Amino acid sequence: MYWLMLFVAIVAEVIATSTLKSTEGFTRLWPSVVVVIAYETAFILLSLCLKKIPVGIVYAVWSGVGVALVTLIAWFVLDQPLDGPALAGLALIVGGVMVINIFSRTVTE
């Protein structure tokens, strides 16, 4: 259940971050509302995850998956190009998160 909450928290954070530019400095109402609600949801769920999953693991998964998803959304939706080094970096981030989750003994269920 905690891993599901973490996944939903990551999705909420990605929605908020991806919408942030369209707020135009929080001068547009509805994009601003989406950003505030999505960040609020993300941080509430993130704090609940910390009841069971160690903070280092939560943060590694949160940041790694979040960075990868935001970058992919920026690439496909916002037409922000990625070059070879950027793609290699994303692969390393995702690989690192996978190593932590598969091999680390600090990950709890």
Phi and psi restraints in degrees (range 20) as a CNS / XPLOR table:
assign (resid 1 and name C) (resid 2 and name N)
       (resid 2 and name CA) (resid 2 and name C) 1.0 -67.5 20.0 2
assign (resid 2 and name N) (resid 2 and name CA)
       (resid 2 and name C) (resid 3 and name N) 1.0 -35.0 20.0 2
assign (resid 2 and name C) (resid 3 and name N)
       (resid 3 and name CA) (resid 3 and name C) 1.0 -68.7 20.0 2
assign (resid 3 and name N) (resid 3 and name CA)
       (resid 3 and name C) (resid 4 and name N) 1.0 -35.1 20.0 2
assign (resid 3 and name C) (resid 4 and name N)
       (resid 4 and name CA) (resid 4 and name C) 1.0 -64.8 20.0 2
assign (resid 4 and name N) (resid 4 and name CA)
       (resid 4 and name C) (resid 5 and name N) 1.0 -42.8 20.0 2
assign (resid 4 and name C) (resid 5 and name N)
       (resid 5 and name CA) (resid 5 and name C) 1.0 -61.8 20.0 2
assign (resid 5 and name N) (resid 5 and name CA)
       (resid 5 and name C) (resid 6 and name N) 1.0 -39.3 20.0 2
assign (resid 5 and name C) (resid 6 and name N)
       (resid 6 and name CA) (resid 6 and name C) 1.0 -64.3 20.0 2
assign (resid 6 and name N) (resid 6 and name CA)
       (resid 6 and name C) (resid 7 and name N) 1.0 -42.3 20.0 2
assign (resid 6 and name C) (resid 7 and name N)
       (resid 7 and name CA) (resid 7 and name C) 1.0 -61.3 20.0 2
assign (resid 7 and name N) (resid 7 and name CA)
       (resid 7 and name C) (resid 8 and name N) 1.0 -44.4 20.0 2
assign (resid 7 and name C) (resid 8 and name N)
       (resid 8 and name CA) (resid 8 and name C) 1.0 -65.2 20.0 2
assign (resid 8 and name N) (resid 8 and name CA)
       (resid 8 and name C) (resid 9 and name N) 1.0 -38.7 20.0 2
assign (resid 8 and name C) (resid 9 and name N)
       (resid 9 and name CA) (resid 9 and name C) 1.0 -61.6 20.0 2
assign (resid 9 and name N) (resid 9 and name CA)
       (resid 9 and name C) (resid 10 and name N) 1.0 -41.8 20.0 2
assign (resid 9 and name C) (resid 10 and name N)
       (resid 10 and name CA) (resid 10 and name C) 1.0 -64.5 20.0 2
assign (resid 10 and name N) (resid 10 and name CA)
       (resid 10 and name C) (resid 11 and name N) 1.0 -44.3 20.0 2
assign (resid 10 and name C) (resid 11 and name N)
       (resid 11 and name CA) (resid 11 and name C) 1.0 -61.7 20.0 2
assign (resid 11 and name N) (resid 11 and name CA)
       (resid 11 and name C) (resid 12 and name N) 1.0 -42.9 20.0 2
assign (resid 11 and name C) (resid 12 and name N)
       (resid 12 and name CA) (resid 12 and name C) 1.0 -62.5 20.0 2
assign (resid 12 and name N) (resid 12 and name CA)
       (resid 12 and name C) (resid 13 and name N) 1.0 -42.1 20.0 2
assign (resid 12 and name C) (resid 13 and name N)
       (resid 13 and name CA) (resid 13 and name C) 1.0 -65.7 20.0 2
assign (resid 13 and name N) (resid 13 and name CA)
       (resid 13 and name C) (resid 14 and name N) 1.0 -39.0 20.0 2
assign (resid 13 and name C) (resid 14 and name N)
       (resid 14 and name CA) (resid 14 and name C) 1.0 -65.8 20.0 2
assign (resid 14 and name N) (resid 14 and name CA)
       (resid 14 and name C) (resid 15 and name N) 1.0 -40.8 20.0 2
assign (resid 14 and name C) (resid 15 and name N)
       (resid 15 and name CA) (resid 15 and name C) 1.0 -60.6 20.0 2
assign (resid 15 and name N) (resid 15 and name CA)
       (resid 15 and name C) (resid 16 and name N) 1.0 -47.0 20.0 2
assign (resid 15 and name C) (resid 16 and name N)
       (resid 16 and name CA) (resid 16 and name C) 1.0 -62.2 20.0 2
assign (resid 16 and name N) (resid 16 and name CA)
       (resid 16 and name C) (resid 17 and name N) 1.0 -48.0 20.0 2
assign (resid 16 and name C) (resid 17 and name N)
       (resid 17 and name CA) (resid 17 and name C) 1.0 -64.9 20.0 2
assign (resid 17 and name N) (resid 17 and name CA)
       (resid 17 and name C) (resid 18 and name N) 1.0 -39.5 20.0 2
assign (resid 17 and name C) (resid 18 and name N)
       (resid 18 and name CA) (resid 18 and name C) 1.0 -69.6 20.0 2
assign (resid 18 and name N) (resid 18 and name CA)
       (resid 18 and name C) (resid 19 and name N) 1.0 -25.8 20.0 2
assign (resid 18 and name C) (resid 19 and name N)
       (resid 19 and name CA) (resid 19 and name C) 1.0 -89.4 20.0 2
assign (resid 19 and name N) (resid 19 and name CA)
       (resid 19 and name C) (resid 20 and name N) 1.0 -16.4 20.0 2
assign (resid 19 and name C) (resid 20 and name N)
       (resid 20 and name CA) (resid 20 and name C) 1.0 -54.9 20.0 2
assign (resid 20 and name N) (resid 20 and name CA)
       (resid 20 and name C) (resid 21 and name N) 1.0 -42.0 20.0 2
assign (resid 20 and name C) (resid 21 and name N)
       (resid 21 and name CA) (resid 21 and name C) 1.0 -62.0 20.0 2
assign (resid 21 and name N) (resid 21 and name CA)
       (resid 21 and name C) (resid 22 and name N) 1.0 -37.2 20.0 2
assign (resid 21 and name C) (resid 22 and name N)
       (resid 22 and name CA) (resid 22 and name C) 1.0 -73.3 20.0 2
assign (resid 22 and name N) (resid 22 and name CA)
       (resid 22 and name C) (resid 23 and name N) 1.0 -7.5 20.0 2
assign (resid 22 and name C) (resid 23 and name N)
       (resid 23 and name CA) (resid 23 and name C) 1.0 -74.0 20.0 2
assign (resid 23 and name N) (resid 23 and name CA)
       (resid 23 and name C) (resid 24 and name N) 1.0 -17.3 20.0 2
assign (resid 23 and name C) (resid 24 and name N)
       (resid 24 and name CA) (resid 24 and name C) 1.0 50.3 20.0 2
assign (resid 24 and name N) (resid 24 and name CA)
       (resid 24 and name C) (resid 25 and name N) 1.0 56.1 20.0 2
assign (resid 24 and name C) (resid 25 and name N)
       (resid 25 and name CA) (resid 25 and name C) 1.0 72.5 20.0 2
assign (resid 25 and name N) (resid 25 and name CA)
       (resid 25 and name C) (resid 26 and name N) 1.0 31.0 20.0 2
assign (resid 25 and name C) (resid 26 and name N)
       (resid 26 and name CA) (resid 26 and name C) 1.0 59.7 20.0 2
assign (resid 26 and name N) (resid 26 and name CA)
       (resid 26 and name C) (resid 27 and name N) 1.0 35.2 20.0 2
assign (resid 26 and name C) (resid 27 and name N)
       (resid 27 and name CA) (resid 27 and name C) 1.0 -99.5 20.0 2
assign (resid 27 and name N) (resid 27 and name CA)
       (resid 27 and name C) (resid 28 and name N) 1.0 -10.8 20.0 2
assign (resid 27 and name C) (resid 28 and name N)
       (resid 28 and name CA) (resid 28 and name C) 1.0 -106.7 20.0 2
assign (resid 28 and name N) (resid 28 and name CA)
       (resid 28 and name C) (resid 29 and name N) 1.0 126.0 20.0 2
assign (resid 28 and name C) (resid 29 and name N)
       (resid 29 and name CA) (resid 29 and name C) 1.0 -62.6 20.0 2
assign (resid 29 and name N) (resid 29 and name CA)
       (resid 29 and name C) (resid 30 and name N) 1.0 -59.5 20.0 2
assign (resid 29 and name C) (resid 30 and name N)
       (resid 30 and name CA) (resid 30 and name C) 1.0 -68.1 20.0 2
assign (resid 30 and name N) (resid 30 and name CA)
       (resid 30 and name C) (resid 31 and name N) 1.0 -42.1 20.0 2
assign (resid 30 and name C) (resid 31 and name N)
       (resid 31 and name CA) (resid 31 and name C) 1.0 -61.7 20.0 2
assign (resid 31 and name N) (resid 31 and name CA)
       (resid 31 and name C) (resid 32 and name N) 1.0 -35.1 20.0 2
assign (resid 31 and name C) (resid 32 and name N)
       (resid 32 and name CA) (resid 32 and name C) 1.0 -65.3 20.0 2
assign (resid 32 and name N) (resid 32 and name CA)
       (resid 32 and name C) (resid 33 and name N) 1.0 -40.2 20.0 2
assign (resid 32 and name C) (resid 33 and name N)
       (resid 33 and name CA) (resid 33 and name C) 1.0 -63.2 20.0 2
assign (resid 33 and name N) (resid 33 and name CA)
       (resid 33 and name C) (resid 34 and name N) 1.0 -44.0 20.0 2
assign (resid 33 and name C) (resid 34 and name N)
       (resid 34 and name CA) (resid 34 and name C) 1.0 -59.4 20.0 2
assign (resid 34 and name N) (resid 34 and name CA)
       (resid 34 and name C) (resid 35 and name N) 1.0 -44.9 20.0 2
assign (resid 34 and name C) (resid 35 and name N)
       (resid 35 and name CA) (resid 35 and name C) 1.0 -62.2 20.0 2
assign (resid 35 and name N) (resid 35 and name CA)
       (resid 35 and name C) (resid 36 and name N) 1.0 -47.9 20.0 2
assign (resid 35 and name C) (resid 36 and name N)
       (resid 36 and name CA) (resid 36 and name C) 1.0 -64.2 20.0 2
assign (resid 36 and name N) (resid 36 and name CA)
       (resid 36 and name C) (resid 37 and name N) 1.0 -45.7 20.0 2
assign (resid 36 and name C) (resid 37 and name N)
       (resid 37 and name CA) (resid 37 and name C) 1.0 -66.2 20.0 2
assign (resid 37 and name N) (resid 37 and name CA)
       (resid 37 and name C) (resid 38 and name N) 1.0 -41.3 20.0 2
assign (resid 37 and name C) (resid 38 and name N)
       (resid 38 and name CA) (resid 38 and name C) 1.0 -67.7 20.0 2
assign (resid 38 and name N) (resid 38 and name CA)
       (resid 38 and name C) (resid 39 and name N) 1.0 -42.5 20.0 2
assign (resid 38 and name C) (resid 39 and name N)
       (resid 39 and name CA) (resid 39 and name C) 1.0 -65.3 20.0 2
assign (resid 39 and name N) (resid 39 and name CA)
       (resid 39 and name C) (resid 40 and name N) 1.0 -41.4 20.0 2
assign (resid 39 and name C) (resid 40 and name N)
       (resid 40 and name CA) (resid 40 and name C) 1.0 -59.4 20.0 2
assign (resid 40 and name N) (resid 40 and name CA)
       (resid 40 and name C) (resid 41 and name N) 1.0 -46.6 20.0 2
assign (resid 40 and name C) (resid 41 and name N)
       (resid 41 and name CA) (resid 41 and name C) 1.0 -60.2 20.0 2
assign (resid 41 and name N) (resid 41 and name CA)
       (resid 41 and name C) (resid 42 and name N) 1.0 -45.7 20.0 2
assign (resid 41 and name C) (resid 42 and name N)
       (resid 42 and name CA) (resid 42 and name C) 1.0 -60.1 20.0 2
assign (resid 42 and name N) (resid 42 and name CA)
       (resid 42 and name C) (resid 43 and name N) 1.0 -46.8 20.0 2
assign (resid 42 and name C) (resid 43 and name N)
       (resid 43 and name CA) (resid 43 and name C) 1.0 -72.9 20.0 2
assign (resid 43 and name N) (resid 43 and name CA)
       (resid 43 and name C) (resid 44 and name N) 1.0 -33.4 20.0 2
assign (resid 43 and name C) (resid 44 and name N)
       (resid 44 and name CA) (resid 44 and name C) 1.0 -64.3 20.0 2
assign (resid 44 and name N) (resid 44 and name CA)
       (resid 44 and name C) (resid 45 and name N) 1.0 -48.6 20.0 2
assign (resid 44 and name C) (resid 45 and name N)
       (resid 45 and name CA) (resid 45 and name C) 1.0 -64.8 20.0 2
assign (resid 45 and name N) (resid 45 and name CA)
       (resid 45 and name C) (resid 46 and name N) 1.0 -38.0 20.0 2
assign (resid 45 and name C) (resid 46 and name N)
       (resid 46 and name CA) (resid 46 and name C) 1.0 -60.3 20.0 2
assign (resid 46 and name N) (resid 46 and name CA)
       (resid 46 and name C) (resid 47 and name N) 1.0 -43.6 20.0 2
assign (resid 46 and name C) (resid 47 and name N)
       (resid 47 and name CA) (resid 47 and name C) 1.0 -65.6 20.0 2
assign (resid 47 and name N) (resid 47 and name CA)
       (resid 47 and name C) (resid 48 and name N) 1.0 -34.4 20.0 2
assign (resid 47 and name C) (resid 48 and name N)
       (resid 48 and name CA) (resid 48 and name C) 1.0 -68.3 20.0 2
assign (resid 48 and name N) (resid 48 and name CA)
       (resid 48 and name C) (resid 49 and name N) 1.0 -35.1 20.0 2
assign (resid 48 and name C) (resid 49 and name N)
       (resid 49 and name CA) (resid 49 and name C) 1.0 -61.3 20.0 2
assign (resid 49 and name N) (resid 49 and name CA)
       (resid 49 and name C) (resid 50 and name N) 1.0 -31.5 20.0 2
assign (resid 49 and name C) (resid 50 and name N)
       (resid 50 and name CA) (resid 50 and name C) 1.0 -70.2 20.0 2
assign (resid 50 and name N) (resid 50 and name CA)
       (resid 50 and name C) (resid 51 and name N) 1.0 -9.0 20.0 2
assign (resid 50 and name C) (resid 51 and name N)
       (resid 51 and name CA) (resid 51 and name C) 1.0 -68.5 20.0 2
assign (resid 51 and name N) (resid 51 and name CA)
       (resid 51 and name C) (resid 52 and name N) 1.0 -27.9 20.0 2
assign (resid 51 and name C) (resid 52 and name N)
       (resid 52 and name CA) (resid 52 and name C) 1.0 -122.9 20.0 2
assign (resid 52 and name N) (resid 52 and name CA)
       (resid 52 and name C) (resid 53 and name N) 1.0 -33.7 20.0 2
assign (resid 52 and name C) (resid 53 and name N)
       (resid 53 and name CA) (resid 53 and name C) 1.0 -103.4 20.0 2
assign (resid 53 and name N) (resid 53 and name CA)
       (resid 53 and name C) (resid 54 and name N) 1.0 135.1 20.0 2
assign (resid 53 and name C) (resid 54 and name N)
       (resid 54 and name CA) (resid 54 and name C) 1.0 -59.2 20.0 2
assign (resid 54 and name N) (resid 54 and name CA)
       (resid 54 and name C) (resid 55 and name N) 1.0 145.3 20.0 2
assign (resid 54 and name C) (resid 55 and name N)
       (resid 55 and name CA) (resid 55 and name C) 1.0 -59.0 20.0 2
assign (resid 55 and name N) (resid 55 and name CA)
       (resid 55 and name C) (resid 56 and name N) 1.0 -37.9 20.0 2
assign (resid 55 and name C) (resid 56 and name N)
       (resid 56 and name CA) (resid 56 and name C) 1.0 -63.7 20.0 2
assign (resid 56 and name N) (resid 56 and name CA)
       (resid 56 and name C) (resid 57 and name N) 1.0 -39.3 20.0 2
assign (resid 56 and name C) (resid 57 and name N)
       (resid 57 and name CA) (resid 57 and name C) 1.0 -70.9 20.0 2
assign (resid 57 and name N) (resid 57 and name CA)
       (resid 57 and name C) (resid 58 and name N) 1.0 -45.5 20.0 2
assign (resid 57 and name C) (resid 58 and name N)
       (resid 58 and name CA) (resid 58 and name C) 1.0 -57.8 20.0 2
assign (resid 58 and name N) (resid 58 and name CA)
       (resid 58 and name C) (resid 59 and name N) 1.0 -46.3 20.0 2
assign (resid 58 and name C) (resid 59 and name N)
       (resid 59 and name CA) (resid 59 and name C) 1.0 -68.4 20.0 2
assign (resid 59 and name N) (resid 59 and name CA)
       (resid 59 and name C) (resid 60 and name N) 1.0 -37.0 20.0 2
assign (resid 59 and name C) (resid 60 and name N)
       (resid 60 and name CA) (resid 60 and name C) 1.0 -63.4 20.0 2
assign (resid 60 and name N) (resid 60 and name CA)
       (resid 60 and name C) (resid 61 and name N) 1.0 -45.9 20.0 2
assign (resid 60 and name C) (resid 61 and name N)
       (resid 61 and name CA) (resid 61 and name C) 1.0 -67.9 20.0 2
assign (resid 61 and name N) (resid 61 and name CA)
       (resid 61 and name C) (resid 62 and name N) 1.0 -47.5 20.0 2
assign (resid 61 and name C) (resid 62 and name N)
       (resid 62 and name CA) (resid 62 and name C) 1.0 -54.0 20.0 2
assign (resid 62 and name N) (resid 62 and name CA)
       (resid 62 and name C) (resid 63 and name N) 1.0 -52.5 20.0 2
assign (resid 62 and name C) (resid 63 and name N)
       (resid 63 and name CA) (resid 63 and name C) 1.0 -73.4 20.0 2
assign (resid 63 and name N) (resid 63 and name CA)
       (resid 63 and name C) (resid 64 and name N) 1.0 -41.8 20.0 2
assign (resid 63 and name C) (resid 64 and name N)
       (resid 64 and name CA) (resid 64 and name C) 1.0 -64.6 20.0 2
assign (resid 64 and name N) (resid 64 and name CA)
       (resid 64 and name C) (resid 65 and name N) 1.0 -51.5 20.0 2
assign (resid 64 and name C) (resid 65 and name N)
       (resid 65 and name CA) (resid 65 and name C) 1.0 -68.5 20.0 2
assign (resid 65 and name N) (resid 65 and name CA)
       (resid 65 and name C) (resid 66 and name N) 1.0 -39.0 20.0 2
assign (resid 65 and name C) (resid 66 and name N)
       (resid 66 and name CA) (resid 66 and name C) 1.0 -61.7 20.0 2
assign (resid 66 and name N) (resid 66 and name CA)
       (resid 66 and name C) (resid 67 and name N) 1.0 -45.9 20.0 2
assign (resid 66 and name C) (resid 67 and name N)
       (resid 67 and name CA) (resid 67 and name C) 1.0 -61.2 20.0 2
assign (resid 67 and name N) (resid 67 and name CA)
       (resid 67 and name C) (resid 68 and name N) 1.0 -45.5 20.0 2
assign (resid 67 and name C) (resid 68 and name N)
       (resid 68 and name CA) (resid 68 and name C) 1.0 -62.6 20.0 2
assign (resid 68 and name N) (resid 68 and name CA)
       (resid 68 and name C) (resid 69 and name N) 1.0 -45.6 20.0 2
assign (resid 68 and name C) (resid 69 and name N)
       (resid 69 and name CA) (resid 69 and name C) 1.0 -67.2 20.0 2
assign (resid 69 and name N) (resid 69 and name CA)
       (resid 69 and name C) (resid 70 and name N) 1.0 -43.9 20.0 2
assign (resid 69 and name C) (resid 70 and name N)
       (resid 70 and name CA) (resid 70 and name C) 1.0 -62.3 20.0 2
assign (resid 70 and name N) (resid 70 and name CA)
       (resid 70 and name C) (resid 71 and name N) 1.0 -40.5 20.0 2
assign (resid 70 and name C) (resid 71 and name N)
       (resid 71 and name CA) (resid 71 and name C) 1.0 -65.0 20.0 2
assign (resid 71 and name N) (resid 71 and name CA)
       (resid 71 and name C) (resid 72 and name N) 1.0 -41.7 20.0 2
assign (resid 71 and name C) (resid 72 and name N)
       (resid 72 and name CA) (resid 72 and name C) 1.0 -66.5 20.0 2
assign (resid 72 and name N) (resid 72 and name CA)
       (resid 72 and name C) (resid 73 and name N) 1.0 -40.1 20.0 2
assign (resid 72 and name C) (resid 73 and name N)
       (resid 73 and name CA) (resid 73 and name C) 1.0 -64.1 20.0 2
assign (resid 73 and name N) (resid 73 and name CA)
       (resid 73 and name C) (resid 74 and name N) 1.0 -42.7 20.0 2
assign (resid 73 and name C) (resid 74 and name N)
       (resid 74 and name CA) (resid 74 and name C) 1.0 -61.4 20.0 2
assign (resid 74 and name N) (resid 74 and name CA)
       (resid 74 and name C) (resid 75 and name N) 1.0 -36.5 20.0 2
assign (resid 74 and name C) (resid 75 and name N)
       (resid 75 and name CA) (resid 75 and name C) 1.0 -69.2 20.0 2
assign (resid 75 and name N) (resid 75 and name CA)
       (resid 75 and name C) (resid 76 and name N) 1.0 -51.2 20.0 2
assign (resid 75 and name C) (resid 76 and name N)
       (resid 76 and name CA) (resid 76 and name C) 1.0 -84.0 20.0 2
assign (resid 76 and name N) (resid 76 and name CA)
       (resid 76 and name C) (resid 77 and name N) 1.0 -35.7 20.0 2
assign (resid 76 and name C) (resid 77 and name N)
       (resid 77 and name CA) (resid 77 and name C) 1.0 -96.0 20.0 2
assign (resid 77 and name N) (resid 77 and name CA)
       (resid 77 and name C) (resid 78 and name N) 1.0 -42.1 20.0 2
assign (resid 77 and name C) (resid 78 and name N)
       (resid 78 and name CA) (resid 78 and name C) 1.0 -97.7 20.0 2
assign (resid 78 and name N) (resid 78 and name CA)
       (resid 78 and name C) (resid 79 and name N) 1.0 5.6 20.0 2
assign (resid 78 and name C) (resid 79 and name N)
       (resid 79 and name CA) (resid 79 and name C) 1.0 55.7 20.0 2
assign (resid 79 and name N) (resid 79 and name CA)
       (resid 79 and name C) (resid 80 and name N) 1.0 38.2 20.0 2
assign (resid 79 and name C) (resid 80 and name N)
       (resid 80 and name CA) (resid 80 and name C) 1.0 -95.3 20.0 2
assign (resid 80 and name N) (resid 80 and name CA)
       (resid 80 and name C) (resid 81 and name N) 1.0 114.1 20.0 2
assign (resid 80 and name C) (resid 81 and name N)
       (resid 81 and name CA) (resid 81 and name C) 1.0 -69.7 20.0 2
assign (resid 81 and name N) (resid 81 and name CA)
       (resid 81 and name C) (resid 82 and name N) 1.0 151.1 20.0 2
assign (resid 81 and name C) (resid 82 and name N)
       (resid 82 and name CA) (resid 82 and name C) 1.0 -120.5 20.0 2
assign (resid 82 and name N) (resid 82 and name CA)
       (resid 82 and name C) (resid 83 and name N) 1.0 136.8 20.0 2
assign (resid 82 and name C) (resid 83 and name N)
       (resid 83 and name CA) (resid 83 and name C) 1.0 -100.4 20.0 2
assign (resid 83 and name N) (resid 83 and name CA)
       (resid 83 and name C) (resid 84 and name N) 1.0 -177.9 20.0 2
assign (resid 83 and name C) (resid 84 and name N)
       (resid 84 and name CA) (resid 84 and name C) 1.0 -56.6 20.0 2
assign (resid 84 and name N) (resid 84 and name CA)
       (resid 84 and name C) (resid 85 and name N) 1.0 -49.0 20.0 2
assign (resid 84 and name C) (resid 85 and name N)
       (resid 85 and name CA) (resid 85 and name C) 1.0 -61.1 20.0 2
assign (resid 85 and name N) (resid 85 and name CA)
       (resid 85 and name C) (resid 86 and name N) 1.0 -35.8 20.0 2
assign (resid 85 and name C) (resid 86 and name N)
       (resid 86 and name CA) (resid 86 and name C) 1.0 -66.1 20.0 2
assign (resid 86 and name N) (resid 86 and name CA)
       (resid 86 and name C) (resid 87 and name N) 1.0 -43.2 20.0 2
assign (resid 86 and name C) (resid 87 and name N)
       (resid 87 and name CA) (resid 87 and name C) 1.0 -65.1 20.0 2
assign (resid 87 and name N) (resid 87 and name CA)
       (resid 87 and name C) (resid 88 and name N) 1.0 -38.6 20.0 2
assign (resid 87 and name C) (resid 88 and name N)
       (resid 88 and name CA) (resid 88 and name C) 1.0 -64.2 20.0 2
assign (resid 88 and name N) (resid 88 and name CA)
       (resid 88 and name C) (resid 89 and name N) 1.0 -41.4 20.0 2
assign (resid 88 and name C) (resid 89 and name N)
       (resid 89 and name CA) (resid 89 and name C) 1.0 -61.7 20.0 2
assign (resid 89 and name N) (resid 89 and name CA)
       (resid 89 and name C) (resid 90 and name N) 1.0 -43.2 20.0 2
assign (resid 89 and name C) (resid 90 and name N)
       (resid 90 and name CA) (resid 90 and name C) 1.0 -61.7 20.0 2
assign (resid 90 and name N) (resid 90 and name CA)
       (resid 90 and name C) (resid 91 and name N) 1.0 -41.2 20.0 2
assign (resid 90 and name C) (resid 91 and name N)
       (resid 91 and name CA) (resid 91 and name C) 1.0 -62.2 20.0 2
assign (resid 91 and name N) (resid 91 and name CA)
       (resid 91 and name C) (resid 92 and name N) 1.0 -39.5 20.0 2
assign (resid 91 and name C) (resid 92 and name N)
       (resid 92 and name CA) (resid 92 and name C) 1.0 -66.3 20.0 2
assign (resid 92 and name N) (resid 92 and name CA)
       (resid 92 and name C) (resid 93 and name N) 1.0 -39.4 20.0 2
assign (resid 92 and name C) (resid 93 and name N)
       (resid 93 and name CA) (resid 93 and name C) 1.0 -62.7 20.0 2
assign (resid 93 and name N) (resid 93 and name CA)
       (resid 93 and name C) (resid 94 and name N) 1.0 -50.7 20.0 2
assign (resid 93 and name C) (resid 94 and name N)
       (resid 94 and name CA) (resid 94 and name C) 1.0 -62.7 20.0 2
assign (resid 94 and name N) (resid 94 and name CA)
       (resid 94 and name C) (resid 95 and name N) 1.0 -41.0 20.0 2
assign (resid 94 and name C) (resid 95 and name N)
       (resid 95 and name CA) (resid 95 and name C) 1.0 -61.7 20.0 2
assign (resid 95 and name N) (resid 95 and name CA)
       (resid 95 and name C) (resid 96 and name N) 1.0 -40.8 20.0 2
assign (resid 95 and name C) (resid 96 and name N)
       (resid 96 and name CA) (resid 96 and name C) 1.0 -63.1 20.0 2
assign (resid 96 and name N) (resid 96 and name CA)
       (resid 96 and name C) (resid 97 and name N) 1.0 -42.9 20.0 2
assign (resid 96 and name C) (resid 97 and name N)
       (resid 97 and name CA) (resid 97 and name C) 1.0 -63.1 20.0 2
assign (resid 97 and name N) (resid 97 and name CA)
       (resid 97 and name C) (resid 98 and name N) 1.0 -39.9 20.0 2
assign (resid 97 and name C) (resid 98 and name N)
       (resid 98 and name CA) (resid 98 and name C) 1.0 -65.0 20.0 2
assign (resid 98 and name N) (resid 98 and name CA)
       (resid 98 and name C) (resid 99 and name N) 1.0 -42.5 20.0 2
assign (resid 98 and name C) (resid 99 and name N)
       (resid 99 and name CA) (resid 99 and name C) 1.0 -60.3 20.0 2
assign (resid 99 and name N) (resid 99 and name CA)
       (resid 99 and name C) (resid 100 and name N) 1.0 -44.5 20.0 2
assign (resid 99 and name C) (resid 100 and name N)
       (resid 100 and name CA) (resid 100 and name C) 1.0 -59.5 20.0 2
assign (resid 100 and name N) (resid 100 and name CA)
       (resid 100 and name C) (resid 101 and name N) 1.0 -47.8 20.0 2
assign (resid 100 and name C) (resid 101 and name N)
       (resid 101 and name CA) (resid 101 and name C) 1.0 -72.9 20.0 2
assign (resid 101 and name N) (resid 101 and name CA)
       (resid 101 and name C) (resid 102 and name N) 1.0 -31.3 20.0 2
assign (resid 101 and name C) (resid 102 and name N)
       (resid 102 and name CA) (resid 102 and name C) 1.0 -85.9 20.0 2
assign (resid 102 and name N) (resid 102 and name CA)
       (resid 102 and name C) (resid 103 and name N) 1.0 -39.9 20.0 2
assign (resid 102 and name C) (resid 103 and name N)
       (resid 103 and name CA) (resid 103 and name C) 1.0 -109.7 20.0 2
assign (resid 103 and name N) (resid 103 and name CA)
       (resid 103 and name C) (resid 104 and name N) 1.0 -18.8 20.0 2
assign (resid 103 and name C) (resid 104 and name N)
       (resid 104 and name CA) (resid 104 and name C) 1.0 -76.4 20.0 2
assign (resid 104 and name N) (resid 104 and name CA)
       (resid 104 and name C) (resid 105 and name N) 1.0 137.4 20.0 2
assign (resid 104 and name C) (resid 105 and name N)
       (resid 105 and name CA) (resid 105 and name C) 1.0 -84.4 20.0 2
assign (resid 105 and name N) (resid 105 and name CA)
       (resid 105 and name C) (resid 106 and name N) 1.0 -6.2 20.0 2
assign (resid 105 and name C) (resid 106 and name N)
       (resid 106 and name CA) (resid 106 and name C) 1.0 -83.9 20.0 2
assign (resid 106 and name N) (resid 106 and name CA)
       (resid 106 and name C) (resid 107 and name N) 1.0 -10.8 20.0 2
assign (resid 106 and name C) (resid 107 and name N)
       (resid 107 and name CA) (resid 107 and name C) 1.0 -77.0 20.0 2
assign (resid 107 and name N) (resid 107 and name CA)
       (resid 107 and name C) (resid 108 and name N) 1.0 127.8 20.0 2
assign (resid 107 and name C) (resid 108 and name N)
       (resid 108 and name CA) (resid 108 and name C) 1.0 -112.0 20.0 2
assign (resid 108 and name N) (resid 108 and name CA)
       (resid 108 and name C) (resid 109 and name N) 1.0 156.8 20.0 2
